[in-house]
Amino acid sequence: MYRTEKDALGEKQIPSEALYGIHSERAKENFPGNSPFPVEWYKAVGITKLACYNTYRKFRTAAAEKLGKDLPFKILSDEILNALSSAAKELSAGDHFENFIIPAVQGGAGTSINMNINEIIANAALLKTGKKCGEYNHIDPTEDVNIYQSTNDVIPTALTVAVMNLLQSLEERINMLRQKVEEFEKKYREKLRPGYTQMQVAVPSSFGVLFSTYNEALSRDWWRVSKCSERIKQVNLGGGATGTGLSLPRFFIMEVVPELRNLTGLPLAHSENLSDATSNMDKWVEIHATLKAHAVNLEKMSSDFRILSSDLVGEKILAIPSRQVGSSIMPGKINPVIPEFVISSAHKIYSNDVLISSLSGQGSLELNAYLPVIGCSIIESINLLISCNVTLLNNLFTGLIINETAGYEAVIYSPSVTAALSPYIGYHKAAELAKLMKDKRIDIFEANNILKLIDETKLRSILEPGNLLKLGFSLDDL
């Protein structure tokens, strides 16, 4: 069964029970891809619409008090307004998402997003008032559902709401991972392992020092992400088509953002320049740079674990958990899928960063037509980062094994450990010791027993973890 809907371009047949309408159907035909639109943005449009209806209700009351009941403009009845508000609440919970048929990659600056949601709200509200879908003479998707709104202020504001909510989740996940890393840092603070520079063995270090570098990086990420909401909190809701507020009541313009702030609990603010907030996308470029920096840190950490746990290194000083069978042909093969997932995600985020930057620069005069792809890319990046933090915590650090014995032996068998003796016996004698260790594949103690370059008691004292890891030496040490 179908119903007939009309617009300025003609007529279309729409499934009778569908909550979407002709505008959505045309957009689906024009943008035939199936790139998924983020439900978080969909929900945020719902609560943004609800803020508009609540503000409209206040305006209607204020206007009636000032001008009396015979107002010189169309007034939505309580029945319609209640139905619209109820439908908007449902959207904010993710209901009816199956009727959102627009792909993420689209043209039109978000008009298709807004119209698809307007039609869903209109038809859901019609059903609530005992009418049938498509009976727009009772509740119109544009005149009623979109009252005092524009795509150009509702959709970017909703994006800000969605991103701020996701940023809170990301911030929490980063801190959870950071706390786990800090546990490893404290537990293995003086457990020795060789350091590496340029993929070659370097001077002695410890597992604790290694984990401290990750802890510090995650701490910076946590702090930077916590500041992102402050950088994007100004929204253009109430600005209308280009930020001038044309055709909107000043009461509505001034009150709608505080209403949205109350509904969401987010620190949203009315932009001091609504036209700027409508036209320019640099705030998204700025915060995505922070997301990219976090991706870089996660990739570095994951790459380190992939190297240290690989079969290329001989006896492993570190083993990551086995999470799934690694081959359809080689029995027993286990691959480092968690690091590989994180590295793949990081590179997707890097590509999103280029896309967001380039399309933000493509804004023309009063508006940026590419907001849908910019917004979807930002949300994708945040969701990827949340997933990376979750899987690193649950599937890598949980079950991570540190081989303290292998780490210590790798240090005392490494010729690089002789660098610790340079202040005591000089570089050239330390080099003799290193050469003997390398030629005979013996540890530093055995090599020193042969060459007798330093007292054994002194040598063992120098190679104590606390002495190897302290910052430099003092005259008292000598």
TIZALUM-622333 format. One line per field, with one value per residue (C-alpha): y, x, z; residue number from 1; residue in one letter. Coordinates in steps of 0.25 Angstrom, whole numbers, padded with zeros to 4 digits. Last residue first. Layout:
<recs>
Y	[Y/...] .
X	[X/...] .
Z	[Z/...] .
resi	[NUM/...] .
resn	[A/...] .
</recs>
This chain:
<recs>
Y	[0032/0031/0043/0051/0050/0041/0043/0042/0029/0017/0009/0012/0007/-0005/-0009/-0010/0000/-0008/-0021/-0014/-0009/-0023/-0028/-0018/-0012/-0016/-0030/-0034/-0049/-0047/-0034/-0042/-0052/-0041/-0034/-0046/-0055/-0056/-0058/-0048/-0038/-0039/-0037/-0025/-0019/-0021/-0014/-0003/0000/0001/0011/0019/0021/0012/0019/0029/0019/0008/0010/0010/-0005/-0008/-0006/-0019/-0026/-0039/-0032/-0025/-0037/-0045/-0035/-0034/-0050/-0051/-0040/-0046/-0037/-0043/-0035/-0042/-0029/-0019/-0025/-0029/-0021/-0008/-0008/-0012/0000/0010/0006/0006/0020/0025/0019/0025/0039/0037/0033/0045/0054/0048/0049/0063/0067/0058/0065/0079/0079/0091/0101/0114/0129/0131/0117/0106/0098/0101/0092/0081/0081/0081/0070/0061/0062/0059/0047/0041/0042/0036/0024/0023/0022/0012/0002/0004/0001/-0011/-0016/-0014/-0023/-0033/-0037/-0051/-0065/-0077/-0090/-0097/-0090/-0091/-0082/-0073/-0065/-0071/-0061/-0053/-0058/-0048/-0039/-0045/-0037/-0040/-0049/-0059/-0057/-0043/-0046/-0055/-0042/-0038/-0026/-0021/-0022/-0016/-0004/-0002/-0002/0009/0018/0016/0020/0032/0036/0034/0043/0054/0052/0054/0067/0071/0068/0078/0089/0085/0084/0098/0103/0100/0115/0120/0117/0120/0133/0137/0134/0144/0144/0129/0124/0115/0100/0095/0081/0077/0073/0078/0090/0094/0093/0102/0112/0111/0114/0126/0138/0134/0130/0143/0150/0144/0138/0143/0147/0142/0147/0134/0130/0122/0123/0128/0122/0111/0116/0109/0112/0100/0096/0100/0097/0083/0080/0084/0070/0064/0071/0067/0052/0053/0059/0048/0037/0042/0042/0028/0023/0029/0023/0009/0009/0014/0004/-0007/-0003/0004/-0001/0006/0003/-0009/-0006/-0003/0012/0013/0002/0001/-0012/-0017/-0016/-0017/-0005/0002/-0011/-0010/0005/0006/-0006/0001/0014/0007/0003/0017/0022/0012/0017/0031/0030/0023/0034/0045/0037/0037/0051/0054/0046/0055/0067/0062/0059/0073/0080/0072/0076/0090/0088/0082/0092/0105/0103/0093/0105/0106/0115/0104/0092/0082/0092/0099/0089/0075/0079/0074/0074/0077/0068/0055/0047/0037/0035/0043/0039/0050/0041/0036/0050/0052/0041/0046/0060/0055/0045/0056/0067/0056/0054/0068/0072/0061/0065/0079/0076/0085/0080/0068/0054/0044/0040/0033/0037/0027/0031/0022/0011/0022/0022/0022/0027/0033/0047/0042/0038/0052/0058/0050/0054/0069/0069/0062/0072/0084/0078/0076/0089/0096/0103/0117/0124/0139/0152/0147/0148/0142/0155/0163/0163/0151/0143/0146/0141/0128/0126/0129/0119/0108/0112/0110/0096/0093/0098/0090/0077/0080/0080/0067/0060/0066/0060/0046/0046/0051/0040/0030/0033/0032/0019/0020/0013/0021/0025/0040/0046/0034/0035/0050/0049/0039/0047/0059/0051/0045/0037/0031/0019/0013/0016/0013/0026/0029/0042/0055/0067/0076/0086/0075/0065/0052/0040/0028/0014/0000] .
X	[0329/0315/0317/0321/0306/0301/0290/0275/0273/0270/0283/0285/0271/0272/0285/0296/0305/0305/0308/0319/0325/0324/0331/0342/0345/0353/0356/0356/0351/0343/0337/0332/0325/0318/0315/0308/0314/0311/0326/0328/0317/0322/0336/0333/0325/0336/0346/0336/0335/0350/0350/0338/0344/0346/0336/0328/0327/0322/0307/0310/0314/0299/0300/0307/0294/0295/0292/0280/0274/0275/0267/0256/0255/0254/0243/0234/0223/0209/0197/0184/0176/0185/0182/0167/0160/0168/0173/0159/0152/0162/0162/0146/0146/0156/0147/0135/0142/0147/0133/0127/0137/0135/0120/0120/0130/0121/0108/0115/0119/0110/0117/0109/0110/0121/0125/0131/0141/0152/0144/0144/0159/0161/0150/0155/0170/0166/0157/0169/0177/0165/0165/0180/0178/0167/0176/0187/0177/0172/0186/0190/0177/0179/0194/0193/0192/0196/0193/0190/0194/0183/0171/0181/0181/0171/0166/0170/0184/0188/0200/0214/0226/0240/0239/0251/0254/0250/0244/0233/0226/0222/0232/0228/0213/0214/0222/0212/0200/0207/0211/0197/0190/0199/0196/0181/0181/0188/0177/0166/0173/0174/0159/0157/0163/0157/0143/0145/0149/0135/0131/0118/0108/0116/0121/0107/0103/0113/0113/0110/0099/0106/0105/0111/0103/0092/0084/0070/0075/0085/0075/0066/0078/0080/0065/0063/0070/0066/0052/0049/0055/0044/0050/0047/0062/0071/0083/0091/0090/0078/0072/0081/0073/0083/0097/0105/0116/0121/0132/0145/0140/0135/0150/0156/0154/0160/0173/0174/0171/0181/0192/0190/0190/0204/0209/0204/0209/0223/0222/0219/0233/0239/0232/0237/0251/0262/0276/0284/0281/0277/0274/0260/0265/0266/0263/0263/0267/0258/0259/0248/0250/0236/0229/0217/0216/0216/0207/0197/0199/0195/0182/0179/0182/0172/0161/0165/0164/0150/0145/0150/0144/0130/0130/0135/0123/0113/0120/0120/0105/0101/0111/0105/0091/0095/0100/0087/0078/0084/0086/0074/0066/0056/0045/0035/0041/0030/0019/0022/0031/0027/0012/0002/-0012/-0012/0000/-0008/0004/0003/-0011/-0018/-0021/-0013/-0002/-0001/0000/0011/0019/0016/0021/0033/0038/0035/0043/0054/0055/0055/0066/0075/0072/0075/0089/0097/0091/0099/0100/0110/0104/0093/0078/0068/0064/0051/0059/0063/0048/0053/0067/0064/0065/0055/0045/0046/0044/0031/0026/0029/0022/0010/0009/0011/-0001/-0010/-0006/-0010/0001/-0001/-0001/0002/-0005/-0009/-0023/-0021/-0016/-0004/0005/0001/-0002/0012/0018/0010/0014/0028/0029/0022/0032/0044/0039/0037/0051/0057/0050/0055/0069/0066/0062/0074/0083/0077/0080/0094/0097/0090/0102/0098/0103/0109/0098/0100/0089/0089/0079/0069/0070/0069/0056/0050/0054/0047/0035/0032/0038/0029/0026/0012/0006/0019/0022/0018/0023/0017/0023/0035/0029/0025/0014/0011/0003/0001/0005/0000] .
Z	[0167/0172/0181/0169/0164/0153/0143/0146/0153/0145/0145/0160/0165/0155/0162/0151/0157/0170/0163/0156/0169/0175/0163/0164/0150/0137/0141/0126/0128/0140/0134/0122/0131/0138/0126/0120/0109/0094/0092/0081/0087/0101/0097/0089/0100/0110/0100/0098/0113/0113/0102/0108/0122/0134/0144/0136/0124/0133/0130/0115/0117/0117/0102/0100/0103/0111/0124/0119/0111/0124/0132/0122/0120/0136/0136/0126/0126/0122/0117/0121/0123/0116/0102/0101/0112/0113/0098/0093/0101/0097/0082/0082/0088/0078/0067/0072/0073/0058/0053/0060/0053/0040/0041/0044/0032/0023/0027/0028/0013/0008/0017/0018/0018/0008/0002/0011/0004/0015/0024/0013/0013/0028/0030/0019/0024/0038/0033/0027/0040/0047/0037/0040/0055/0053/0045/0056/0067/0060/0057/0072/0075/0065/0069/0061/0067/0058/0065/0052/0039/0028/0033/0041/0053/0063/0073/0085/0090/0100/0098/0102/0107/0109/0097/0094/0080/0075/0061/0067/0071/0085/0086/0072/0073/0087/0081/0070/0080/0088/0075/0070/0082/0083/0069/0071/0082/0074/0063/0073/0077/0062/0061/0072/0063/0050/0056/0062/0048/0042/0038/0032/0043/0055/0048/0045/0059/0065/0080/0079/0089/0099/0102/0115/0113/0123/0110/0113/0121/0110/0100/0107/0109/0094/0090/0099/0092/0078/0082/0089/0076/0068/0055/0041/0039/0051/0044/0045/0031/0030/0044/0055/0066/0068/0065/0075/0084/0092/0082/0088/0103/0098/0094/0107/0113/0100/0103/0117/0114/0103/0111/0122/0111/0106/0121/0124/0111/0114/0128/0123/0117/0129/0137/0128/0131/0123/0120/0108/0094/0086/0071/0065/0063/0078/0088/0103/0109/0120/0135/0146/0154/0151/0148/0158/0157/0142/0140/0150/0142/0129/0135/0140/0126/0120/0129/0127/0112/0113/0122/0112/0101/0107/0110/0096/0091/0098/0093/0079/0078/0084/0074/0063/0068/0067/0053/0049/0055/0051/0036/0034/0039/0050/0055/0053/0046/0050/0048/0034/0029/0033/0033/0043/0040/0025/0025/0025/0020/0031/0037/0048/0062/0069/0072/0058/0053/0062/0057/0043/0046/0054/0043/0033/0040/0042/0027/0025/0034/0029/0015/0017/0023/0015/0002/-0003/0003/0009/0022/0015/0017/0020/0034/0036/0043/0053/0058/0073/0076/0090/0084/0073/0084/0091/0077/0075/0089/0086/0073/0079/0090/0080/0072/0083/0090/0077/0068/0066/0052/0053/0057/0071/0076/0090/0096/0091/0103/0111/0098/0093/0105/0105/0090/0093/0104/0095/0084/0094/0098/0083/0079/0091/0086/0072/0078/0086/0073/0065/0076/0074/0059/0062/0071/0061/0051/0037/0030/0016/0007/-0005/-0014/-0012/-0021/-0020/-0005/-0005/-0013/-0004/0008/0002/-0001/0012/0024/0035/0026/0028/0014/0006/-0002/-0016/-0022/-0027/-0034/-0032/-0023/-0013/-0013/-0006/-0011/-0001/-0004/0000] .
resi	[478/477/476/475/474/473/472/471/470/469/468/467/466/465/464/463/462/461/460/459/458/457/456/455/454/453/452/451/450/449/448/447/446/445/444/443/442/441/440/439/438/437/436/435/434/433/432/431/430/429/428/427/426/425/424/423/422/421/420/419/418/417/416/415/414/413/412/411/410/409/408/407/406/405/404/403/402/401/400/399/398/397/396/395/394/393/392/391/390/389/388/387/386/385/384/383/382/381/380/379/378/377/376/375/374/373/372/371/370/369/368/367/366/365/364/363/362/361/360/359/358/357/356/355/354/353/352/351/350/349/348/347/346/345/344/343/342/341/340/339/338/337/336/335/334/333/332/331/330/329/328/327/326/325/324/323/322/321/320/319/318/317/316/315/314/313/312/311/310/309/308/307/306/305/304/303/302/301/300/299/298/297/296/295/294/293/292/291/290/289/288/287/286/285/284/283/282/281/280/279/278/277/276/275/274/273/272/271/270/269/268/267/266/265/264/263/262/261/260/259/258/257/256/255/254/253/252/251/250/249/248/247/246/245/244/243/242/241/240/239/238/237/236/235/234/233/232/231/230/229/228/227/226/225/224/223/222/221/220/219/218/217/216/215/214/213/212/211/210/209/208/207/206/205/204/203/202/201/200/199/198/197/196/195/194/193/192/191/190/189/188/187/186/185/184/183/182/181/180/179/178/177/176/175/174/173/172/171/170/169/168/167/166/165/164/163/162/161/160/159/158/157/156/155/154/153/152/151/150/149/148/147/146/145/144/143/142/141/140/139/138/137/136/135/134/133/132/131/130/129/128/127/126/125/124/123/122/121/120/119/118/117/116/115/114/113/112/111/110/109/108/107/106/105/104/103/102/101/100/99/98/97/96/95/94/93/92/91/90/89/88/87/86/85/84/83/82/81/80/79/78/77/76/75/74/73/72/71/70/69/68/67/66/65/64/63/62/61/60/59/58/57/56/55/54/53/52/51/50/49/48/47/46/45/44/43/42/41/40/39/38/37/36/35/34/33/32/31/30/29/28/27/26/25/24/23/22/21/20/19/18/17/16/15/14/13/12/11/10/9/8/7/6/5/4/3/2/1] .
resn	[L/D/D/L/S/F/G/L/K/L/L/N/G/P/E/L/I/S/R/L/K/T/E/D/I/L/K/L/I/N/N/A/E/F/I/D/I/R/K/D/K/M/L/K/A/L/E/A/A/K/H/Y/G/I/Y/P/S/L/A/A/T/V/S/P/S/Y/I/V/A/E/Y/G/A/T/E/N/I/I/L/G/T/F/L/N/N/L/L/T/V/N/C/S/I/L/L/N/I/S/E/I/I/S/C/G/I/V/P/L/Y/A/N/L/E/L/S/G/Q/G/S/L/S/S/I/L/V/D/N/S/Y/I/K/H/A/S/S/I/V/F/E/P/I/V/P/N/I/K/G/P/M/I/S/S/G/V/Q/R/S/P/I/A/L/I/K/E/G/V/L/D/S/S/L/I/R/F/D/S/S/M/K/E/L/N/V/A/H/A/K/L/T/A/H/I/E/V/W/K/D/M/N/S/T/A/D/S/L/N/E/S/H/A/L/P/L/G/T/L/N/R/L/E/P/V/V/E/M/I/F/F/R/P/L/S/L/G/T/G/T/A/G/G/G/L/N/V/Q/K/I/R/E/S/C/K/S/V/R/W/W/D/R/S/L/A/E/N/Y/T/S/F/L/V/G/F/S/S/P/V/A/V/Q/M/Q/T/Y/G/P/R/L/K/E/R/Y/K/K/E/F/E/E/V/K/Q/R/L/M/N/I/R/E/E/L/S/Q/L/L/N/M/V/A/V/T/L/A/T/P/I/V/D/N/T/S/Q/Y/I/N/V/D/E/T/P/D/I/H/N/Y/E/G/C/K/K/G/T/K/L/L/A/A/N/A/I/I/E/N/I/N/M/N/I/S/T/G/A/G/G/Q/V/A/P/I/I/F/N/E/F/H/D/G/A/S/L/E/K/A/A/S/S/L/A/N/L/I/E/D/S/L/I/K/F/P/L/D/K/G/L/K/E/A/A/A/T/R/F/K/R/Y/T/N/Y/C/A/L/K/T/I/G/V/A/K/Y/W/E/V/P/F/P/S/N/G/P/F/N/E/K/A/R/E/S/H/I/G/Y/L/A/E/S/P/I/Q/K/E/G/L/A/D/K/E/T/R/Y/M] .
</recs>
